[in-house]
Amino acid sequence: MSITTTTHLNFRGRAAEALAFYASVFGGQVTAFTFAQGGDERDTADGAVGEQVKWGAVTSPSGFSVMAFDVPPGRAHDPGTDAVYVSVRGTSAEEITGCWRALVDGGTVRADLAPAGYAPLYGMVTDRFGVTWVLDVLPPSRG
């Protein structure tokens, strides 16, 4: 048996837009279906909105994976402050720098992408959707 984890992001009406953006940054395919496709109508108890994302994901051949959905209007939704960081680690400074540049567009840099004591590159950015990403390049193996 194997277990994997995937970051699941919650939005209020912007999940489809966010998934498309993350696919453009990290590559891969968006898979999503709406509340209407899932059989939920607008008059559900939690106010599900038919055209919003009930379940969505981006997966890429490089191994990147993220899931997302739109929290229905009848449910409380508070993204919080620093409740979750999404960590993206790679071995290529060029690849991580490309992802960084895309995420910074419309976002807020929290720590510049630069060498750090434990990694050749490290940076933190809160993107235009309010999601905070930590990107770094893995140091060379010491083994």
TADA-V487003 format. One record per backbone hydrogen bond with DSSP energy under -1.0 kcal/mol. NH is the residue of the N-H (numbers start at 0). CO is the residue of the C=O. Records with the same first field share a line. If there is no record, write none. Layout:
BEGIN
NH=CO  CO
END
This chain:
BEGIN
8=66
10=68
17=13
18=14
19=15
20=16
21=17
22=18
23=19
24=20
25=21
26=22
28=58
30=56
32=54
34=51
35=49
37=33
38=35
39=34
43=40
46=43
51=48
53=32
54=32
55=67
56=30
57=65
58=28
59=63
62=59
65=57
66=6
67=55
68=8
69=52
70=10
73=45
74=71
85=131
87=133
89=135
95=91
96=92
97=93
98=94
99=95
100=96
101=97
102=98
103=99
106=103
107=125
109=123
110=123
113=121
115=118
121=113
122=134
123=110
124=132
125=107
126=130
129=126
132=124
133=85
134=122
135=87
136=120
137=89
END
